[in-house]
Amino acid sequence: MGRCRAGADRVGLSERVARRGDRRDRRPLCQLLVLLRPGTWGGAGLLPRREPRLARPPVCARDHGPAGRRSWLGRLGRGRDVGPRGRGPNGTGRARGPDVSQAASPSPRERIAYRAFATVGWLGRTLPTHTGRMLFRWAGSLAYHVAPRVRSIVAANQAMVLGRSVEDPLVQAATKEAFRRYARYWFDAFDVVDWSDDRIDAAFVWNGIEHLADPVAAGTGVIAVLPHMGNWDAAGRAMLQRGLPVVSVAERLRPDELFRLFLEHRQALGMTIIGLDQDGRVGRALTTALGESRVVALVADRDLTGRGVEVEMFGGRRKLPAGPALLALSSDAPIVVASIYETPTGWRCVLHPLEEVPRTGSRREDATAITREIARAFERAISASPPDWHLFQPGWSDRVGT
């Protein structure tokens, strides 16, 4: 598929990088001081003060330019205070998003979370790739030694995958490597924003990309389900480069400034993100996205609602969200399982269609059967490289240590 090139009203990512000489900003220390400056809550974001937020044009696929993206986002009700029903200069109705000025003051823990996210973003946009990866892998090793509670959770999860005891040397080695790879994930997620088109292409090895490209070309859209593996931010950026527009969802984060910063980061990568707090509009929005021939990417190895489908994974009972299965049943879009693995120079993404599940006519039973098939596919994907699975929360409620 051809690469996207929008009109003269926007500057492509590769053109922007070329104009800057593919160099980092020359004022990194000044930017960090601005980023962490005291004063009005809200922070400085990830852009220099001289640039407004969202100033960097997003990567687009096909004819989805910035104007079209804003229009489409308005129809989905993404929560931005602009558009025909927002509070912006052209808005007349109530705000869709939260009014931060009236929101409760963030707690110290939430302030730390915001500053940490912003600082990691600054480092990812400032450090050279090789240096940044070495530094963050070292930070992951440090976290392994100084965070015993999290280490025990990750070790218990790795022990389930490997079928060994937590004290087994193989489990301990996999746990330490999981910390390192998760730390690298955070650096790479911000680093790839400034990569050129050719560089992001060279960093990815695709196996089965046609399973995404063919449904998009046919106009049906496709549902890509994946566990928290590798780097899904980089994968979304690479899919867009191949002409595959990506839509995804995100759980609501506190404080609101952290959630906005997260959305800005994903938008800079070119993805469209829909918040999970939209009171039932998420399903309709994703169905609309599939109807517009997009890739709906859903990270689906954790149930955030407590109302998911109980499945068996690695010999233990846990829950997975039913959303991907319900979306497939309501839209008839195919489900493709994606597995992303780190490589020394980038990533490898393996894609394959979900095994066909016979339909019974019962929506509940069909959704359960599809979700359990997704669980089996996730087992195979995770078993291929357990340290690539970024599960740092308890994975099995019925097992000691998890």
C-alpha positions as CSV (number, residue, x, y, z in Angstrom):
1,M,0.0,0.0,0.0
2,G,1.2,3.5,-0.7
3,R,2.5,5.7,1.9
4,C,0.4,8.5,3.1
5,R,1.1,12.0,1.9
6,A,-1.4,14.7,2.9
7,G,-1.8,18.1,1.2
8,A,0.2,21.2,1.6
9,D,-1.7,22.2,4.7
10,R,0.4,19.9,6.9
11,V,4.1,18.9,7.1
12,G,4.8,15.1,7.1
13,L,6.8,13.5,9.8
14,S,9.7,12.7,7.5
15,E,9.8,16.3,6.2
16,R,9.8,17.7,9.7
17,V,12.6,15.4,10.7
18,A,14.6,16.3,7.6
19,R,14.1,20.0,8.2
20,R,15.4,19.6,11.7
21,G,18.4,17.6,10.5
22,D,17.1,14.6,12.6
23,R,18.7,16.3,15.6
24,R,17.3,16.6,19.1
25,D,16.4,20.1,20.4
26,R,19.6,21.9,21.5
27,R,18.0,23.1,24.7
28,P,17.4,19.9,26.7
29,L,18.2,21.3,30.1
30,C,16.1,24.4,29.6
31,Q,13.2,22.2,28.5
32,L,13.5,19.9,31.6
33,L,13.5,22.9,33.9
34,V,10.4,24.3,32.2
35,L,8.8,20.9,32.3
36,L,9.3,20.5,36.1
37,R,8.8,24.1,37.0
38,P,6.7,24.9,40.1
39,G,3.5,26.9,39.8
40,T,0.1,26.4,38.2
41,W,-0.8,22.7,38.1
42,G,-0.8,21.4,34.6
43,G,2.8,21.2,33.7
44,A,4.5,22.2,30.5
45,G,3.8,19.0,28.6
46,L,6.4,17.5,26.2
47,L,6.8,20.4,23.8
48,P,9.1,23.5,24.2
49,R,7.3,26.5,25.5
50,R,7.5,28.3,22.2
51,E,5.3,25.7,20.6
52,P,1.6,25.1,21.4
53,R,0.5,21.6,22.3
54,L,-0.5,19.5,19.3
55,A,1.7,21.7,17.2
56,R,3.5,18.8,15.8
57,P,1.4,17.4,12.9
58,P,0.3,13.8,13.4
59,V,1.3,11.0,11.0
60,C,-1.7,10.3,8.8
61,A,-2.8,7.3,6.7
62,R,-4.4,7.7,3.3
63,D,-6.5,10.9,3.1
64,H,-7.1,11.2,6.9
65,G,-5.4,14.7,7.2
66,P,-5.6,16.8,10.4
67,A,-8.8,18.5,9.4
68,G,-10.5,15.2,8.6
69,R,-9.1,13.7,11.8
70,R,-10.5,16.5,13.9
71,S,-13.9,16.2,12.2
72,W,-13.9,12.4,12.7
73,L,-12.9,12.8,16.4
74,G,-15.7,15.2,16.9
75,R,-18.2,12.6,15.7
76,L,-16.8,10.1,18.1
77,G,-16.9,12.4,21.1
78,R,-13.3,11.9,22.1
79,G,-13.7,14.3,24.9
80,R,-11.9,17.4,23.5
81,D,-13.6,20.7,24.2
82,V,-13.9,21.7,20.6
83,G,-16.3,21.1,17.8
84,P,-20.1,21.6,17.3
85,R,-21.0,20.5,20.8
86,G,-17.9,21.5,22.7
87,R,-16.9,24.6,24.6
88,G,-14.4,25.8,22.1
89,P,-14.6,28.9,19.9
90,N,-17.2,27.2,17.7
91,G,-19.0,25.2,20.4
92,T,-22.4,25.8,21.8
93,G,-23.2,22.8,23.9
94,R,-21.9,21.2,27.1
95,A,-18.4,20.1,27.3
96,R,-17.7,16.4,26.6
97,G,-14.5,16.2,28.5
98,P,-13.8,16.9,32.2
99,D,-13.5,20.5,33.3
100,V,-10.1,20.4,34.9
101,S,-10.6,23.8,36.5
102,Q,-13.4,22.3,38.6
103,A,-11.8,18.9,39.1
104,A,-10.5,17.8,42.5
105,S,-6.9,18.8,43.2
106,P,-4.5,16.0,42.3
107,S,-3.0,14.0,45.2
108,P,0.8,14.0,45.7
109,R,0.9,10.5,44.2
110,E,-0.9,11.8,41.1
111,R,1.4,14.7,40.8
112,I,4.4,12.3,41.0
113,A,2.8,10.1,38.3
114,Y,2.4,13.1,36.0
115,R,5.9,14.4,36.5
116,A,7.4,11.0,36.0
117,F,5.5,10.5,32.8
118,A,6.5,13.9,31.5
119,T,10.1,13.4,32.5
120,V,10.3,10.1,30.7
121,G,8.8,11.7,27.7
122,W,11.4,14.5,27.8
123,L,14.2,11.9,28.0
124,G,12.7,9.9,25.2
125,R,12.6,13.0,23.0
126,T,16.1,14.2,24.0
127,L,18.5,11.3,24.4
128,P,20.1,9.5,21.4
129,T,18.5,6.1,20.8
130,H,21.5,3.9,21.8
131,T,22.2,6.0,24.9
132,G,18.6,6.1,26.0
133,R,18.1,2.4,25.6
134,M,21.2,1.6,27.7
135,L,20.2,4.1,30.4
136,F,16.6,2.8,30.6
137,R,17.7,-0.9,30.6
138,W,20.0,0.0,33.5
139,A,17.1,1.7,35.2
140,G,15.0,-1.4,34.8
141,S,17.7,-3.5,36.4
142,L,17.8,-1.0,39.3
143,A,14.0,-1.2,39.7
144,Y,14.3,-5.0,39.9
145,H,16.5,-4.7,42.9
146,V,14.8,-1.8,44.8
147,A,11.1,-2.7,44.2
148,P,10.6,-6.0,46.0
149,R,6.8,-5.9,45.9
150,V,6.6,-5.4,42.2
151,R,9.4,-7.9,41.7
152,S,7.4,-10.5,43.5
153,I,4.3,-9.8,41.3
154,V,6.3,-10.1,38.1
155,A,8.1,-13.2,39.3
156,A,4.8,-14.9,40.1
157,N,3.5,-14.0,36.6
158,Q,6.6,-15.3,34.9
159,A,6.5,-18.5,37.0
160,M,3.0,-19.2,35.8
161,V,4.1,-18.7,32.2
162,L,7.2,-20.9,32.6
163,G,5.5,-23.5,34.7
164,R,8.2,-23.3,37.4
165,S,8.6,-22.1,40.9
166,V,9.2,-18.5,41.7
167,E,12.6,-19.3,43.1
168,D,13.7,-21.1,40.0
169,P,16.8,-19.3,38.4
170,L,15.1,-19.3,35.0
171,V,12.1,-17.4,36.5
172,Q,14.4,-14.9,38.3
173,A,16.3,-14.3,35.1
174,A,13.1,-13.8,33.1
175,T,11.8,-11.4,35.7
176,K,14.9,-9.3,35.6
177,E,14.8,-9.2,31.8
178,A,11.1,-8.2,32.0
179,F,12.0,-5.2,34.1
180,R,14.7,-4.2,31.5
181,R,12.4,-4.6,28.5
182,Y,9.6,-2.7,30.2
183,A,11.9,0.2,30.9
184,R,13.1,0.2,27.3
185,Y,9.5,0.2,26.2
186,W,9.0,3.6,27.9
187,F,12.0,5.1,26.2
188,D,11.2,3.8,22.8
189,A,7.6,4.9,23.0
190,F,8.6,8.5,23.0
191,D,11.8,8.1,20.9
192,V,9.9,6.8,17.9
193,V,7.8,10.0,17.6
194,D,10.7,11.8,15.9
195,W,11.9,8.9,13.7
196,S,11.8,9.2,10.0
197,D,9.5,7.0,7.8
198,D,12.4,5.0,6.5
199,R,13.8,4.4,10.0
200,I,10.5,3.1,11.4
201,D,10.1,0.9,8.4
202,A,13.6,-0.6,8.9
203,A,13.0,-1.2,12.6
204,F,10.1,-3.5,12.1
205,V,10.0,-7.0,10.8
206,W,6.4,-8.0,9.9
207,N,5.1,-11.6,9.7
208,G,1.5,-11.6,8.3
209,I,0.9,-7.9,7.7
210,E,-1.5,-8.9,4.9
211,H,-4.0,-10.0,7.6
212,L,-4.4,-6.3,8.5
213,A,-3.9,-4.8,5.0
214,D,-6.4,-7.0,3.1
215,P,-9.5,-6.2,5.3
216,V,-8.6,-2.5,5.3
217,A,-8.3,-2.6,1.5
218,A,-11.6,-4.4,1.3
219,G,-13.3,-1.7,3.3
220,T,-14.4,-3.9,6.3
221,G,-11.8,-2.8,8.9
222,V,-10.1,-5.3,11.2
223,I,-9.8,-5.8,15.0
224,A,-6.3,-6.4,16.2
225,V,-6.0,-7.9,19.7
226,L,-2.7,-8.1,21.5
227,P,-1.3,-8.6,25.0
228,H,0.9,-6.0,26.6
229,M,4.0,-7.2,24.7
230,G,6.9,-5.5,22.9
231,N,6.0,-1.9,22.0
232,W,2.5,-1.3,20.8
233,D,3.1,2.5,20.4
234,A,5.9,1.8,17.9
235,A,3.7,-0.7,16.2
236,G,0.9,1.8,15.8
237,R,3.3,4.3,14.3
238,A,4.7,1.7,11.9
239,M,1.1,0.6,10.9
240,L,0.2,4.2,10.0
241,Q,3.4,4.4,7.9
242,R,2.1,1.4,5.9
243,G,-1.3,3.1,5.3
244,L,-3.2,1.4,8.1
245,P,-5.0,4.0,10.2
246,V,-5.1,2.9,13.9
247,V,-7.9,3.5,16.5
248,S,-7.5,2.4,20.0
249,V,-9.0,2.9,23.5
250,A,-7.4,3.9,26.8
251,E,-8.4,3.7,30.4
252,R,-9.0,7.0,32.2
253,L,-5.9,8.2,34.1
254,R,-5.7,10.5,37.0
255,P,-5.0,13.4,37.2
256,D,-6.7,14.7,34.1
257,E,-3.4,16.4,33.0
258,L,-1.7,13.0,32.8
259,F,-4.5,11.6,30.7
260,R,-4.3,14.6,28.3
261,L,-0.5,14.2,28.1
262,F,-1.0,10.6,27.3
263,L,-3.5,11.4,24.6
264,E,-1.2,14.1,23.1
265,H,1.6,11.5,22.9
266,R,-0.5,9.0,21.1
267,Q,-1.8,11.7,18.8
268,A,1.8,12.6,18.0
269,L,2.3,9.0,16.9
270,G,-0.8,9.4,14.6
271,M,-3.2,7.2,16.5
272,T,-6.7,8.0,17.5
273,I,-7.5,7.3,21.1
274,I,-11.0,7.0,22.6
275,G,-11.3,7.2,26.4
276,L,-13.1,4.4,28.2
277,D,-15.2,6.8,30.2
278,Q,-17.5,7.8,27.4
279,D,-20.6,6.1,28.9
280,G,-21.4,3.5,26.3
281,R,-20.2,5.5,23.3
282,V,-17.0,3.5,23.0
283,G,-18.7,0.5,21.2
284,R,-20.5,2.7,18.8
285,A,-17.3,4.7,18.1
286,L,-15.3,1.6,17.4
287,T,-18.0,0.2,15.1
288,T,-17.9,3.5,13.2
289,A,-14.1,3.2,12.9
290,L,-14.4,-0.3,11.5
291,G,-17.0,1.0,9.0
292,E,-14.4,3.6,7.9
293,S,-11.9,0.8,7.1
294,R,-9.6,1.3,10.1
295,V,-7.6,-1.0,12.3
296,V,-9.1,-1.1,15.8
297,A,-6.2,-2.2,18.1
298,L,-7.2,-3.5,21.5
299,V,-4.7,-4.5,24.2
300,A,-6.9,-7.2,25.7
301,D,-4.9,-9.3,28.3
302,R,-6.3,-7.4,31.3
303,D,-9.9,-7.0,32.5
304,L,-10.3,-3.5,33.9
305,T,-14.0,-3.8,34.7
306,G,-14.3,-7.0,36.6
307,R,-17.1,-8.1,34.3
308,G,-14.9,-10.0,31.8
309,V,-14.9,-13.6,30.7
310,E,-13.2,-16.1,32.9
311,V,-10.6,-18.0,30.9
312,E,-7.8,-20.4,31.6
313,M,-4.3,-19.3,30.9
314,F,-1.1,-21.2,31.8
315,G,-3.1,-23.5,34.1
316,G,-4.8,-20.7,36.1
317,R,-8.1,-18.9,36.0
318,R,-8.2,-15.2,35.1
319,K,-10.5,-12.8,33.3
320,L,-10.1,-11.2,29.9
321,P,-12.3,-8.4,28.5
322,A,-15.2,-9.4,26.4
323,G,-15.1,-6.2,24.3
324,P,-13.1,-7.5,21.3
325,A,-15.5,-10.5,20.9
326,L,-18.6,-8.4,21.3
327,L,-17.2,-5.9,18.8
328,A,-16.5,-8.6,16.3
329,L,-20.0,-10.1,16.7
330,S,-21.7,-6.7,16.2
331,S,-19.6,-5.7,13.2
332,D,-18.6,-9.0,11.5
333,A,-15.1,-7.6,11.3
334,P,-12.3,-10.2,11.5
335,I,-10.1,-10.6,14.6
336,V,-6.3,-10.7,14.1
337,V,-4.0,-11.6,17.0
338,A,-0.8,-9.5,17.1
339,S,2.4,-10.4,19.0
340,I,5.2,-7.9,19.3
341,Y,8.7,-8.9,20.3
342,E,11.8,-6.8,21.0
343,T,14.9,-7.2,18.8
344,P,18.3,-5.6,19.3
345,T,17.5,-3.0,16.7
346,G,13.7,-2.8,16.8
347,W,10.8,-5.1,16.9
348,R,9.2,-8.2,15.2
349,C,5.4,-8.2,14.9
350,V,3.6,-11.6,14.2
351,L,0.0,-11.4,13.0
352,H,-2.4,-14.3,12.4
353,P,-6.2,-14.6,12.2
354,L,-8.0,-15.9,15.2
355,E,-9.1,-19.4,14.8
356,E,-12.7,-19.6,13.6
357,V,-15.2,-20.1,16.4
358,P,-18.6,-21.8,15.5
359,R,-21.6,-19.5,16.2
360,T,-24.4,-20.8,18.4
361,G,-26.8,-17.9,18.0
362,S,-26.4,-16.9,21.6
363,R,-24.5,-13.6,21.9
364,R,-23.2,-14.4,25.4
365,E,-22.1,-17.9,24.5
366,D,-20.4,-16.8,21.3
367,A,-18.6,-13.9,23.1
368,T,-17.4,-16.3,25.7
369,A,-16.1,-18.8,23.2
370,I,-14.3,-16.1,21.1
371,T,-12.7,-14.7,24.3
372,R,-11.4,-18.1,25.3
373,E,-9.9,-18.6,21.9
374,I,-8.2,-15.3,22.2
375,A,-6.8,-16.5,25.6
376,R,-5.3,-19.6,23.9
377,A,-3.8,-17.4,21.2
378,F,-2.2,-15.1,23.9
379,E,-0.8,-18.2,25.6
380,R,1.1,-19.2,22.4
381,A,2.3,-15.6,21.8
382,I,3.5,-15.1,25.4
383,S,5.2,-18.5,25.6
384,A,7.4,-17.6,22.7
385,S,9.1,-14.9,24.8
386,P,7.9,-14.5,28.4
387,P,10.1,-11.4,29.3
388,D,8.3,-9.5,26.5
389,W,5.1,-9.6,28.4
390,H,4.7,-6.4,30.4
391,L,2.3,-7.6,33.1
392,F,3.3,-5.8,36.2
393,Q,0.0,-6.3,38.0
394,P,-1.3,-9.4,39.7
395,G,-2.3,-11.8,36.8
396,W,-4.0,-14.6,38.6
397,S,-6.2,-13.9,41.6
398,D,-6.4,-17.5,42.6
399,R,-2.7,-18.1,42.9
400,V,-0.4,-17.1,45.7
401,G,1.9,-14.3,44.8
402,T,-0.2,-13.0,41.9
